[in-house]
Amino acid sequence: MTALSATDTRKLAHLLRRAGFGARPAEWTAYAKIGLPAVTDTLLHPERVPDPMADVLQGIQGDYVDFDDISSIRKWWMYRMSHTPRPLEEKMTLFWHGHFATANYKVDNPRWMWTQNQTFRTHALGNFKTLLQAVSRDPAMLVWLDGAENRKGRPNENYGRELMELFTLGVGGGYTESDVKEAARAFTGWHYDRDKSVFVFSPDRHDDGPKTFLGETGNFNGDDVLEIIVRHPSTANFVCTKLFKNFVHETPTPADIAPLTRTYFASGYDLRAVMGAILTSPAFYSDAAYHARIKSPTEYVVTALRTLDAPFAVTNNNLLSQTRAMGQELFSPPNVKGWPGGKTWMNTMTLMGRVNFADGIIYEMGKRNLLEIRLRRGIMACGSAPTPDALGTSEGLTDAVWGLLLPGHAPSAATRAALVSYAGGSGSKVDFGAKAPGLVSLVLSAPEYQLA
């Protein structure tokens, strides 16, 4: 066990929730030893951390993973998130999936959806212009927003419009209907080879005439449009604001965003630099940011699995139906805007889905004789019990379970009193195996646990 101060515990737990999906006990111990600046640097440089998962998951293709089946790919990604040694890389991949929201119900090609997911992962913390170039050439995106139908004399405006409205400049970002039309002309001729599943540019389909886009004139192609977009101040503001809202809180001020946009330009559109500025900003560890976001269903599920050190098998093949009941189905965002998030994640039905998931994995871990040993190991790793003997009292067990699942965040007096009462009442001796499972279930269902 590595002892941390209350302040350091609070900060580390906050960082690991926001820049990842919590931590398994061994990860918490390792992170606690190196300190917050080193943890932040490690998260920002996933390429330095060995990742055997890609080869392993590719190696079981055909046996356990079918990249031509969307349900199989959903489980593949959930497994990857729950076991990744590179949590920020996966968190950014999830962010870009919501940002460049693409759904298989139109693409109808699971392997292309998987390829797009790999693209997000490859460029998760890379250069924003390079990411835009890759997304604009992505076969799934070319189908999703009808880019493949865009040709000289019959321009399709769908991609050009969403590129500016949802992906870069944002509503009110300074573009006009004329810019949408000119962008569509610039992207004519971009399509794909269905047999080879690769991007294709056909000069005979491309409108190579002069175009005026965002105040600049030339014989622009799609890459020229992307170059003009990424250097536009509205793109810096829109992208940095969206990242801030996702990783910090929903109400940034201009003073919060200004240093991020400066970093965006000074670094040459480098996303790692922008995320580094976010994760080391005063706003990130402010009271306004702490537990200020509602976990998405995916975040809720993956964080619970990691914190409890649960094997993926305890989802008992119900994971996809359970996350659907919570309101999120990966690779099926409701529309091009993605999931609205926030308070829309929570209603009577979706909360019941979370409760059912929590009860299910606790039951399965108990049935496999895993729950008690892994709870004890987790509690010792995070230091939420002063001594093993403390786990034998109602107050000690309550505080230990709460501290494991919500490290650094004290429960309200009323919540703690209710949990202690469940454990047997103040001053009572308790049997760990009898009461710990129920306490875990109650905490996972508590309002506080729904927040990141």
C-alpha positions in Angstrom: 0.0 0.0 0.0 1.3 3.5 -0.9 0.1 6.2 1.5 -1.1 9.4 -0.1 -2.3 12.6 1.5 -6.1 13.3 1.2 -5.3 16.0 -1.3 -3.1 13.8 -3.5 -5.6 11.0 -3.3 -8.4 13.4 -4.5 -6.3 14.7 -7.3 -5.0 11.4 -8.5 -8.5 9.8 -8.5 -9.9 12.8 -10.3 -7.2 12.6 -13.0 -7.7 8.9 -13.5 -11.4 9.3 -13.8 -11.2 12.1 -16.4 -8.2 11.1 -18.3 -9.1 7.4 -18.2 -11.6 5.0 -16.6 -10.3 4.8 -13.0 -7.6 2.3 -12.1 -7.2 -1.3 -11.2 -5.4 -1.9 -7.8 -2.0 -2.6 -9.3 -2.3 0.5 -11.5 -3.3 2.7 -8.6 -0.3 1.5 -6.6 2.1 2.2 -9.5 0.6 5.6 -10.2 0.7 6.5 -6.5 4.4 5.8 -6.3 5.4 8.1 -9.1 3.3 11.2 -8.3 0.8 13.3 -10.2 3.2 15.1 -12.7 4.7 11.8 -13.7 1.3 10.2 -14.0 0.0 13.0 -16.2 3.1 12.7 -18.4 2.6 9.0 -18.7 -1.0 9.4 -19.7 -0.1 12.0 -22.3 2.5 9.7 -23.9 0.8 6.3 -24.4 3.3 5.4 -27.0 5.9 4.9 -24.1 3.7 2.3 -22.5 3.9 -1.2 -24.0 0.5 -2.3 -25.3 0.2 -6.0 -26.1 -3.5 -5.8 -26.5 -3.6 -4.9 -30.2 -1.7 -8.1 -31.2 -3.6 -10.3 -28.8 -7.0 -9.1 -29.9 -6.0 -9.3 -33.5 -4.6 -12.8 -32.9 -8.0 -14.1 -31.6 -9.8 -12.9 -34.7 -12.1 -15.6 -36.0 -12.1 -17.4 -32.7 -13.4 -14.8 -30.2 -13.5 -11.6 -32.3 -15.3 -11.2 -35.6 -14.5 -7.9 -37.2 -17.3 -8.4 -39.6 -19.9 -8.4 -36.8 -20.8 -5.1 -35.1 -21.7 -6.7 -31.8 -18.4 -8.5 -31.7 -16.6 -5.2 -32.3 -18.5 -3.5 -29.6 -17.4 -6.1 -27.1 -13.9 -5.9 -28.5 -13.7 -2.2 -27.7 -15.3 -2.5 -24.3 -12.7 -5.2 -23.4 -9.9 -3.0 -24.7 -11.1 0.0 -22.6 -11.5 -2.1 -19.5 -7.9 -3.6 -19.8 -5.9 -0.9 -21.6 -2.5 0.2 -20.1 -3.0 3.4 -22.1 -6.2 4.9 -20.6 -6.0 8.4 -22.1 -5.5 7.0 -25.5 -8.8 5.0 -25.2 -10.6 8.0 -23.5 -9.6 10.2 -26.5 -10.7 7.4 -28.9 -14.1 7.5 -27.2 -14.2 11.3 -27.4 -13.4 11.3 -31.1 -16.1 8.6 -31.7 -18.6 11.0 -30.2 -17.2 14.0 -32.0 -17.0 12.5 -35.5 -20.2 10.5 -34.7 -20.6 7.7 -37.3 -23.2 4.9 -37.1 -23.1 1.4 -38.6 -26.9 1.5 -39.2 -26.1 3.5 -42.3 -22.5 2.5 -43.0 -23.5 -1.2 -42.8 -19.9 -2.3 -42.8 -18.6 -3.4 -39.3 -15.0 -3.7 -40.5 -15.0 -0.1 -41.7 -16.4 1.0 -38.4 -13.5 -0.9 -36.7 -11.0 0.7 -39.1 -12.4 4.2 -38.2 -12.0 3.3 -34.5 -8.4 2.5 -35.2 -8.0 5.8 -37.0 -9.2 7.6 -33.9 -6.8 5.7 -31.7 -3.9 6.3 -34.0 -4.4 10.0 -34.1 -6.0 10.3 -30.6 -3.3 12.6 -29.3 -1.7 13.6 -32.6 -2.0 16.5 -35.0 -5.6 17.8 -35.5 -5.0 18.5 -39.2 -3.7 15.0 -39.7 -6.7 13.6 -37.9 -9.1 15.6 -40.1 -7.3 14.4 -43.2 -7.6 10.8 -42.1 -11.3 11.2 -41.1 -12.1 12.9 -44.4 -10.7 9.9 -46.3 -12.2 7.3 -44.0 -14.6 5.0 -45.9 -17.1 4.8 -43.1 -17.3 8.7 -43.0 -17.5 8.8 -46.8 -20.6 6.6 -46.6 -22.1 8.2 -43.4 -22.1 11.8 -44.8 -22.4 10.9 -48.5 -19.0 12.0 -49.5 -18.7 9.2 -52.0 -21.7 10.7 -53.8 -20.0 14.0 -54.2 -18.8 14.7 -57.8 -18.3 17.4 -60.3 -21.6 18.9 -61.5 -23.5 17.2 -58.6 -21.8 18.3 -55.4 -23.2 16.8 -52.2 -23.0 19.3 -49.3 -23.4 16.9 -46.4 -19.8 16.4 -45.4 -18.8 20.0 -46.1 -21.6 21.3 -43.9 -21.0 18.9 -40.9 -17.2 19.4 -41.3 -17.7 23.0 -40.4 -20.8 23.0 -38.2 -20.0 19.9 -36.0 -16.3 19.0 -36.5 -14.3 22.3 -36.7 -15.7 25.8 -36.8 -19.0 25.3 -34.9 -22.3 27.0 -35.3 -21.7 30.8 -35.6 -18.0 30.1 -36.5 -17.9 32.5 -39.4 -18.8 30.3 -42.4 -21.6 30.9 -44.8 -23.8 28.8 -47.1 -21.5 29.8 -49.9 -18.6 28.3 -47.9 -20.6 25.1 -47.6 -21.1 24.9 -51.3 -17.5 25.7 -52.1 -16.3 23.1 -49.7 -18.5 20.5 -51.3 -16.9 21.4 -54.7 -13.4 21.0 -53.2 -14.2 17.5 -51.9 -15.6 16.2 -55.2 -13.9 13.1 -56.5 -13.2 11.7 -53.0 -14.6 8.2 -52.7 -13.5 4.7 -51.9 -12.8 1.3 -53.4 -15.3 -1.0 -51.8 -13.4 -4.2 -52.7 -10.1 -2.9 -51.3 -11.7 -0.8 -48.5 -9.4 2.1 -49.3 -9.8 5.8 -50.1 -9.7 6.7 -53.8 -9.4 10.1 -55.5 -10.8 10.3 -59.1 -9.6 13.4 -61.0 -12.4 13.0 -63.5 -15.0 13.4 -60.7 -13.2 16.5 -59.2 -14.2 20.1 -59.8 -10.8 21.7 -60.3 -12.2 25.2 -60.9 -11.5 28.3 -58.7 -13.3 28.4 -55.4 -13.7 31.1 -52.7 -13.7 29.6 -49.2 -13.6 31.5 -46.0 -12.3 34.5 -47.8 -9.5 32.8 -49.7 -9.6 32.0 -53.5 -7.9 29.3 -55.4 -8.4 26.0 -57.2 -8.9 24.3 -53.9 -9.1 20.6 -53.2 -10.3 18.9 -50.0 -6.9 19.1 -48.3 -6.7 22.9 -49.1 -10.1 23.3 -47.4 -8.8 21.4 -44.3 -5.7 23.6 -44.2 -7.8 26.8 -44.2 -10.1 25.4 -41.6 -7.5 24.3 -39.1 -5.8 27.7 -39.0 -9.1 29.5 -38.5 -9.5 31.0 -35.0 -13.1 29.6 -34.7 -11.7 26.0 -35.1 -9.2 26.6 -32.3 -12.0 27.9 -30.1 -14.5 25.2 -31.0 -12.2 22.3 -30.6 -10.5 23.5 -27.4 -13.9 24.4 -25.9 -15.3 21.0 -26.6 -12.2 19.3 -25.1 -12.5 21.5 -22.0 -16.2 20.7 -21.6 -15.5 17.0 -21.9 -12.5 16.8 -19.6 -13.1 19.7 -17.1 -16.6 21.1 -16.8 -19.5 22.5 -18.9 -19.1 26.2 -18.2 -15.6 27.5 -19.3 -14.9 31.2 -19.4 -13.0 32.9 -22.2 -10.0 33.0 -19.8 -10.1 29.2 -19.5 -10.1 28.8 -23.3 -7.6 31.5 -24.3 -4.4 29.6 -23.2 -5.7 26.5 -24.9 -6.2 28.2 -28.3 -2.7 29.7 -27.9 -1.3 26.3 -27.4 -3.3 24.9 -30.4 -1.6 27.4 -32.7 1.8 27.5 -31.1 2.1 23.7 -31.3 0.9 23.5 -34.9 -2.5 22.0 -33.9 -1.0 19.4 -31.6 -3.7 17.6 -29.6 -1.2 16.2 -27.0 -0.1 19.8 -26.3 -3.7 21.0 -25.9 -4.6 18.1 -23.6 -1.5 18.7 -21.6 -2.5 22.3 -21.1 -6.0 21.1 -20.0 -4.8 18.5 -17.6 -2.3 20.8 -15.9 -4.6 23.9 -15.8 -5.8 25.3 -12.5 -9.4 24.8 -13.8 -8.9 21.0 -14.1 -8.4 20.6 -10.3 -10.8 23.3 -9.3 -13.9 22.7 -7.2 -16.0 23.5 -10.3 -14.5 20.5 -12.1 -14.6 18.0 -9.4 -17.4 15.4 -9.9 -19.0 17.8 -12.4 -19.7 15.4 -15.2 -22.2 12.5 -15.4 -20.5 9.4 -16.6 -21.6 8.0 -19.9 -22.8 4.4 -19.8 -19.5 3.3 -21.3 -17.5 5.2 -18.7 -19.7 3.9 -15.9 -19.3 0.2 -17.0 -15.6 0.4 -17.7 -14.8 2.3 -14.6 -16.7 -0.2 -12.4 -14.9 -3.1 -14.0 -11.5 -1.5 -13.6 -12.0 -0.3 -10.0 -13.3 -3.7 -8.9 -10.5 -5.5 -10.9 -13.3 -7.5 -12.4 -12.7 -9.9 -15.3 -14.7 -9.2 -18.4 -16.4 -12.6 -18.0 -18.5 -11.3 -15.1 -20.6 -9.3 -17.6 -22.0 -12.7 -18.4 -22.6 -11.9 -22.1 -25.2 -9.3 -21.2 -22.9 -6.2 -21.6 -24.3 -5.0 -24.9 -27.9 -5.2 -23.8 -27.1 -3.6 -20.5 -25.3 -0.6 -22.0 -28.1 -0.2 -24.5 -30.5 -0.1 -21.5 -28.4 2.6 -20.0 -28.7 4.7 -23.2 -25.6 4.1 -25.2 -24.6 1.7 -28.0 -21.1 2.1 -29.3 -20.9 2.6 -33.1 -24.6 3.6 -33.1 -24.8 7.3 -32.1 -28.3 8.6 -32.5 -27.3 11.1 -35.3 -24.4 13.1 -36.7 -24.3 15.2 -33.5 -23.5 12.2 -31.4 -24.8 11.6 -27.9 -26.0 14.7 -26.2 -24.6 13.5 -22.8 -24.9 15.3 -19.6 -28.2 15.0 -17.8 -29.7 13.1 -20.8 -27.8 10.1 -19.6 -30.0 9.9 -16.4 -33.6 8.9 -16.1 -35.5 6.3 -14.2 -35.0 3.6 -16.9 -31.3 4.3 -17.5 -30.5 4.5 -13.8 -32.2 1.1 -13.3 -29.9 -0.2 -16.1 -26.9 0.9 -14.1 -28.2 -0.7 -10.9 -28.9 -4.0 -12.7 -25.4 -4.0 -14.2 -23.8 -3.4 -10.8 -25.9 -6.1 -9.1 -25.0 -8.5 -12.0 -21.3 -8.1 -11.9 -21.2 -8.3 -8.1 -23.2 -11.5 -8.2 -21.0 -13.0 -10.8 -17.8 -12.1 -9.0 -19.2 -13.7 -5.9 -20.2 -16.8 -7.7 -16.7 -17.2 -9.0 -15.2 -16.6 -5.5 -13.5 -13.5 -6.8 -15.3 -10.7 -5.0 -13.9 -10.8 -1.5 -10.3 -11.3 -2.4 -10.3 -8.6 -5.0 -12.2 -6.2 -2.8 -9.6 -6.7 0.0 -6.7 -6.3 -2.5 -8.2 -3.1 -3.9 -8.9 -1.7 -0.5 -5.3 -2.3 0.6 -3.9 -0.9 -2.6 -5.8 2.4 -2.4 -5.4 2.7 1.4 -9.0 3.2 2.2 -8.8 1.1 5.4 -6.2 2.1 8.0 -5.7 -1.6 9.0 -7.2 -4.9 8.0 -8.9 -5.0 11.3 -10.9 -1.9 10.4 -12.8 -4.1 7.9 -14.5 -5.9 10.8 -16.6 -2.9 11.9 -19.6 -1.3 10.2 -18.0 2.1 10.0 -14.6 0.7 8.9 -16.0 -1.5 6.2 -18.3 1.3 4.9 -15.4 3.8 4.7 -13.2 1.2 3.0 -15.6 0.3 0.3 -16.5 3.9 -0.3 -12.9 4.9 -0.5 -12.1 2.1 -3.0 -14.9 3.1 -5.3 -14.8 6.9 -4.8 -11.2 7.7 -3.5 -10.7 11.1 -2.2 -14.4 12.0 -2.1 -16.1 11.9 1.3 -19.8 10.9 1.3 -22.4 13.2 2.8 -23.2 12.5 6.5 -26.6 11.2 5.5 -25.2 8.8 2.9 -22.6 7.5 5.2 -25.1 7.0 8.0 -27.4 5.0 5.6 -24.5 2.8 4.5 -23.3 2.2 8.1 -26.9 1.3 9.0 -27.0 -1.2 6.2 -23.7 -2.7 7.4 -25.2 -3.3 10.8 -25.4 0.0 12.6 -22.9 2.2 14.3 -20.4 0.3 16.4 -21.4 -3.1 15.1 -19.0 -5.9 14.2 -19.6 -7.2 10.7 -18.8 -10.2 8.5 -16.9 -8.9 5.5 -18.3 -11.5 3.1 -21.9 -10.9 4.2 -22.0 -7.1 4.0 -19.3 -6.0 1.5 -21.2 -7.1 -1.6 -24.3 -5.2 -0.7 -22.2 -2.1 0.2 -20.5 -2.2 -3.2 -23.8 -2.5 -4.9 -25.2 0.5 -3.0 -22.2 2.7 -3.7 -22.2 1.8 -7.4 -25.8 2.9 -7.5 -25.3 6.0 -5.4 -25.7 9.5 -7.1 -22.1 10.3 -6.4 -20.8 7.3 -8.3 -22.6 8.4 -11.5 -20.3 11.5 -11.6 -16.8 11.6 -13.1 
